[in-house]
Amino acid sequence: DACEPFFLLSRQDYFSFGGEFYGIAEQKKGFTRIKIQDTGVGMDPATLNSLRSGISTSQRGTSGEQGTGLGWQIIRELVETWKGDISIHSQEGQGTRIEISLPHMV
């Protein structure tokens, strides 16, 4: 069963064009799924493939900010350490969605 979104931001200082950033957490039998999505600039296929293959990379964001690409690497390593799954989906001009599934710990 889906839960209500646990946060929603629509801030001019985060997205220069008035985009949104939100997340939803769902509890399922044996695991929790977290979905995080934005309506930012998205990523081109080459950048997306680099992230999926473990290469640290970054591109300019909606306000021209430059990151290091380390955030994805750190989160992916934590999720894998906790025996979870993580996936990333992105399309240029439409934003990015990250889905994380973590098993319930007993």
C-alpha positions as CSV (number, residue, x, y, z in Angstrom):
1,D,0.0,0.0,0.0
2,A,1.3,3.4,-0.9
3,C,1.9,6.1,1.7
4,E,1.3,9.8,1.2
5,P,4.4,11.7,-0.1
6,F,6.7,12.3,2.8
7,F,8.1,15.5,1.4
8,L,7.4,18.0,-1.4
9,L,9.5,20.9,-2.3
10,S,8.7,23.5,-5.0
11,R,11.3,26.2,-4.4
12,Q,12.6,28.8,-6.8
13,D,16.1,28.6,-5.1
14,Y,16.2,24.8,-5.8
15,F,14.8,24.8,-9.3
16,S,15.3,27.9,-11.3
17,F,12.3,27.0,-13.5
18,G,10.0,26.1,-10.6
19,G,10.3,22.3,-10.7
20,E,9.5,19.9,-8.0
21,F,11.3,17.3,-5.9
22,Y,9.3,14.6,-4.0
23,G,9.5,11.2,-2.5
24,I,7.1,8.4,-1.5
25,A,7.8,5.5,0.9
26,E,5.8,2.3,0.7
27,Q,5.9,-0.6,3.1
28,K,5.5,-4.0,1.5
29,K,5.7,-7.5,3.0
30,G,9.4,-7.8,4.0
31,F,10.7,-4.6,2.5
32,T,10.3,-0.9,2.2
33,R,10.4,0.9,-1.2
34,I,11.4,4.5,-1.5
35,K,10.8,6.5,-4.7
36,I,12.4,9.9,-5.2
37,Q,11.8,12.0,-8.2
38,D,12.5,15.4,-9.5
39,T,11.5,17.5,-12.5
40,G,15.0,18.8,-13.1
41,V,17.2,18.7,-16.2
42,G,17.5,14.9,-16.3
43,M,20.5,13.1,-17.6
44,D,21.7,12.1,-21.0
45,P,22.1,8.3,-21.7
46,A,25.9,8.5,-21.4
47,T,25.8,10.0,-18.0
48,L,23.1,7.6,-16.9
49,N,25.2,4.6,-18.1
50,S,28.3,6.0,-16.3
51,L,26.4,6.1,-13.0
52,R,25.0,2.6,-13.5
53,S,28.5,1.2,-14.2
54,G,30.0,2.8,-11.1
55,I,31.8,5.7,-12.6
56,S,31.6,8.9,-10.5
57,T,30.3,11.6,-12.8
58,S,28.4,14.9,-12.6
59,Q,26.8,17.4,-14.8
60,R,25.4,20.9,-14.3
61,G,22.1,21.2,-12.5
62,T,19.0,23.4,-13.1
63,S,20.7,26.4,-11.6
64,G,24.1,25.7,-13.2
65,E,25.5,24.1,-10.0
66,Q,28.2,21.5,-10.4
67,G,28.3,18.4,-8.2
68,T,30.9,15.7,-7.8
69,G,28.7,12.6,-8.5
70,L,29.7,11.1,-5.2
71,G,26.2,11.2,-3.7
72,W,24.9,8.5,-6.0
73,Q,28.0,6.3,-5.3
74,I,27.6,6.6,-1.5
75,I,23.9,5.9,-1.5
76,R,24.4,2.9,-3.9
77,E,27.1,1.4,-1.7
78,L,25.0,1.8,1.5
79,V,21.9,0.3,-0.2
80,E,24.0,-2.7,-1.4
81,T,25.6,-3.1,2.0
82,W,22.1,-3.4,3.5
83,K,21.2,-6.0,0.9
84,G,18.8,-3.7,-0.9
85,D,18.3,-2.7,-4.5
86,I,18.6,0.7,-6.1
87,S,17.8,1.8,-9.6
88,I,17.9,5.1,-11.4
89,H,15.8,6.3,-14.4
90,S,16.3,9.6,-16.1
91,Q,15.4,11.5,-19.3
92,E,16.9,14.7,-20.5
93,G,14.5,17.6,-19.9
94,Q,12.1,15.5,-17.8
95,G,14.0,14.8,-14.6
96,T,15.2,11.8,-12.6
97,R,13.7,9.0,-10.6
98,I,15.5,6.8,-8.1
99,E,13.9,3.7,-6.5
100,I,15.4,2.0,-3.4
101,S,14.1,-1.2,-1.9
102,L,15.4,-2.2,1.6
103,P,14.6,-5.4,3.4
104,H,13.1,-5.1,6.8
105,M,15.7,-5.9,9.4
106,V,14.7,-8.2,12.3
